[in-house]
Amino acid sequence: IRMGLDIRLPIGAMFGLLGAILAIFGVFGDKAIYAKSLGINVNFWWGLVMLAFGFIMLVMAKRAGSRSK
């Protein structure tokens, strides 16, 4: 029996959503909290990393879905 849900789809959606939220918080959040991290906006950069990972997972799920049809 073949299941129709690829695990990369919900993983990509979750990482994409959380990455977008984190990156937006990094852009609009209080800049004073980054003094402890040598002035590096950690939330913004890790939000972008999570967003990119989520996008890659969604692309891989889309490619696998179109290949199996």
Backbone as ProteinMPNN parsed JSONL, in Angstrom:
{"seq_chain_A": "IRMGLDIRLPIGAMFGLLGAILAIFGVFGDKAIYAKSLGINVNFWWGLVMLAFGFIMLVMAKRAGSRSK", "coords_chain_A": {"N_chain_A": [[0.86, -1.184, 0.0], [0.666, 2.122, -0.937], [1.447, 5.157, 0.553], [0.184, 8.49, 0.435], [1.384, 10.77, 1.454], [4.238, 12.665, 1.682], [6.924, 12.918, 3.869], [8.571, 15.08, 3.734], [7.025, 17.236, 3.0], [5.303, 18.24, 5.25], [7.458, 18.802, 6.981], [8.945, 20.694, 5.55], [7.026, 22.743, 5.368], [6.685, 23.382, 8.084], [9.303, 24.212, 8.91], [9.641, 26.304, 7.103], [7.593, 28.115, 7.84], [8.23, 28.639, 10.585], [10.816, 29.636, 10.232], [10.308, 31.946, 8.72], [8.832, 33.447, 10.596], [10.789, 33.775, 12.604], [12.788, 35.19, 11.201], [11.405, 37.546, 10.561], [10.925, 38.484, 13.139], [13.566, 38.978, 13.81], [14.143, 41.134, 12.135], [12.312, 43.148, 12.901], [12.448, 43.177, 15.661], [13.696, 44.08, 18.974], [16.747, 45.707, 18.921], [18.618, 45.784, 20.914], [18.927, 43.358, 22.188], [20.843, 41.955, 20.872], [23.336, 42.6, 21.705], [24.704, 40.868, 23.352], [25.469, 38.917, 21.605], [27.624, 39.771, 20.113], [26.661, 41.784, 18.478], [25.509, 40.533, 16.32], [22.718, 39.697, 14.445], [21.169, 37.203, 15.382], [18.674, 35.929, 15.325], [17.565, 36.754, 12.868], [19.423, 35.687, 10.96], [19.422, 32.878, 11.517], [16.729, 32.456, 11.094], [16.604, 32.857, 8.321], [18.174, 30.678, 7.517], [16.573, 28.521, 8.391], [14.318, 29.025, 6.844], [15.35, 28.649, 4.263], [16.014, 25.907, 4.431], [13.452, 24.823, 4.788], [12.319, 25.551, 2.333], [13.901, 24.045, 0.572], [13.157, 21.445, 1.375], [10.444, 21.492, 0.617], [10.673, 21.783, -2.154], [11.999, 19.406, -2.784], [10.001, 17.564, -2.041], [8.026, 18.252, -3.875], [9.301, 17.622, -6.297], [9.627, 14.844, -5.974], [6.978, 14.073, -5.86], [6.02, 14.737, -8.41], [7.536, 13.032, -9.921], [6.668, 10.479, -9.236], [4.17, 10.159, -10.337]], "CA_chain_A": [[0.0, 0.0, 0.0], [1.457, 3.35, -1.039], [0.892, 6.319, 1.25], [0.254, 9.661, -0.416], [2.007, 11.911, 2.113], [5.693, 12.669, 1.775], [7.284, 13.552, 5.138], [9.247, 16.35, 3.447], [6.031, 18.295, 2.86], [5.047, 18.932, 6.519], [8.715, 19.324, 7.534], [9.233, 21.924, 4.822], [6.061, 23.773, 5.763], [6.967, 23.787, 9.457], [10.539, 24.993, 8.94], [9.412, 27.537, 6.367], [6.786, 29.018, 8.661], [8.999, 29.079, 11.75], [11.925, 30.451, 9.748], [9.774, 33.262, 8.359], [8.507, 34.144, 11.837], [12.029, 34.137, 13.268], [13.453, 36.232, 10.421], [10.634, 38.781, 10.739], [11.23, 38.955, 14.483], [14.92, 39.522, 13.776], [14.134, 42.436, 11.461], [11.509, 44.143, 13.609], [12.621, 43.065, 17.105], [14.555, 45.018, 19.691], [18.153, 45.514, 18.537], [19.459, 45.74, 22.107], [19.158, 41.985, 22.644], [21.958, 41.37, 20.135], [24.607, 43.042, 22.283], [25.376, 39.689, 23.915], [25.954, 38.07, 20.514], [28.587, 40.586, 19.363], [25.944, 42.608, 17.52], [25.01, 39.722, 15.208], [21.284, 39.452, 14.529], [21.093, 35.736, 15.313], [17.317, 35.522, 14.938], [17.4, 36.965, 11.434], [20.23, 34.758, 10.156], [18.918, 31.515, 11.666], [15.436, 32.431, 10.417], [16.874, 32.634, 6.896], [18.643, 29.291, 7.356], [15.405, 27.65, 8.521], [13.482, 29.285, 5.677], [15.988, 27.979, 3.124], [15.855, 24.47, 4.624], [12.054, 24.518, 4.51], [12.117, 25.666, 0.891], [14.541, 22.877, -0.044], [12.301, 20.285, 1.648], [9.239, 21.585, -0.208], [11.063, 21.518, -3.544], [12.254, 17.967, -2.904], [8.706, 16.876, -1.993], [7.352, 18.515, -5.152], [9.98, 16.83, -7.335], [9.327, 13.42, -5.766], [5.581, 13.879, -6.191], [5.826, 14.768, -9.855], [8.241, 11.882, -10.494], [5.969, 9.228, -8.946], [2.878, 10.104, -11.041]], "C_chain_A": [[0.891, 1.227, 0.0], [0.731, 4.486, -0.348], [1.112, 7.556, 0.387], [1.002, 10.837, 0.19], [3.507, 11.717, 2.214], [6.071, 13.46, 3.031], [7.976, 14.893, 4.919], [8.271, 17.503, 3.338], [5.711, 18.97, 4.202], [6.318, 19.486, 7.175], [9.075, 20.642, 6.857], [8.306, 23.053, 5.207], [6.361, 24.292, 7.165], [8.222, 24.659, 9.533], [10.381, 26.315, 8.195], [8.644, 28.56, 7.185], [7.573, 29.545, 9.861], [10.192, 29.944, 11.352], [11.475, 31.847, 9.369], [9.446, 34.075, 9.602], [9.775, 34.625, 12.536], [12.763, 35.25, 12.525], [12.726, 37.571, 10.564], [10.873, 39.35, 12.128], [12.629, 39.564, 14.532], [14.985, 40.891, 13.143], [13.456, 43.495, 12.322], [11.675, 44.121, 15.124], [13.556, 44.115, 17.67], [16.022, 44.716, 19.389], [19.075, 45.385, 19.75], [19.764, 44.311, 22.56], [20.342, 41.331, 21.944], [23.317, 41.825, 20.641], [25.397, 41.858, 22.837], [25.938, 38.767, 22.837], [26.847, 38.861, 19.56], [27.917, 41.407, 18.259], [25.392, 41.852, 16.325], [23.527, 39.431, 15.439], [21.029, 37.953, 14.313], [19.714, 35.276, 14.856], [17.101, 35.663, 13.438], [18.15, 35.92, 10.624], [19.755, 33.316, 10.295], [17.513, 31.375, 11.091], [15.604, 32.19, 8.93], [17.349, 31.209, 6.629], [17.46, 28.321, 7.417], [14.468, 27.809, 7.324], [14.044, 28.58, 4.441], [15.836, 26.461, 3.229], [14.422, 24.041, 4.321], [11.751, 24.565, 3.024], [12.714, 24.463, 0.163], [13.698, 21.62, 0.17], [11.047, 20.309, 0.775], [9.543, 21.309, -1.673], [11.318, 20.025, -3.743], [10.958, 17.166, -2.871], [7.958, 17.049, -3.305], [7.979, 17.681, -6.271], [9.671, 15.351, -7.195], [7.869, 13.125, -6.134], [5.331, 13.866, -7.68], [6.503, 13.581, -10.542], [7.435, 10.604, -10.323], [4.64, 9.101, -9.696], [3.0, 9.517, -12.406]], "O_chain_A": [[1.775, 1.356, 0.847], [-0.44, 4.751, -0.618], [2.119, 7.654, -0.315], [1.236, 11.826, -0.505], [3.983, 10.725, 2.765], [5.576, 14.57, 3.226], [7.973, 15.748, 5.805], [8.656, 18.65, 3.564], [5.838, 20.191, 4.29], [6.269, 20.515, 7.848], [9.468, 21.598, 7.525], [8.74, 24.195, 5.358], [6.3, 25.497, 7.411], [8.204, 25.723, 10.152], [10.929, 27.334, 8.615], [9.005, 29.736, 7.218], [7.584, 30.748, 10.124], [10.538, 30.885, 12.065], [12.166, 32.825, 9.654], [9.749, 35.267, 9.658], [9.83, 35.761, 13.008], [13.303, 36.16, 13.155], [13.369, 38.615, 10.676], [11.01, 40.563, 12.286], [12.848, 40.559, 15.223], [15.787, 41.729, 13.556], [13.963, 44.609, 12.458], [11.1, 44.965, 15.812], [14.129, 44.925, 16.942], [16.479, 43.589, 19.583], [20.206, 44.918, 19.613], [20.76, 44.083, 23.247], [20.802, 40.27, 22.367], [24.343, 41.469, 20.062], [26.627, 41.855, 22.791], [26.791, 37.928, 23.124], [26.823, 38.642, 18.349], [28.531, 41.69, 17.23], [24.858, 42.469, 15.403], [23.138, 38.971, 16.512], [20.718, 37.511, 13.208], [19.605, 34.328, 14.078], [16.516, 34.782, 12.809], [17.587, 35.328, 9.702], [19.688, 32.596, 9.298], [17.138, 30.291, 10.645], [14.853, 31.419, 8.332], [16.968, 30.603, 5.627], [17.357, 27.41, 6.597], [13.893, 26.83, 6.848], [13.294, 27.984, 3.667], [15.559, 25.797, 2.23], [14.201, 23.017, 3.674], [11.015, 23.724, 2.508], [12.1, 23.925, -0.758], [13.541, 20.816, -0.749], [10.631, 19.274, 0.252], [8.749, 20.667, -2.36], [10.905, 19.447, -4.748], [10.826, 16.184, -3.602], [7.329, 16.111, -3.795], [7.268, 17.103, -7.093], [9.471, 14.668, -8.199], [7.562, 12.054, -6.657], [4.523, 13.077, -8.17], [6.087, 13.172, -11.626], [7.503, 9.721, -11.178], [4.041, 8.026, -9.688], [2.004, 9.403, -13.121]]}, "name": "protein", "num_of_chains": 1, "seq": "IRMGLDIRLPIGAMFGLLGAILAIFGVFGDKAIYAKSLGINVNFWWGLVMLAFGFIMLVMAKRAGSRSK"}
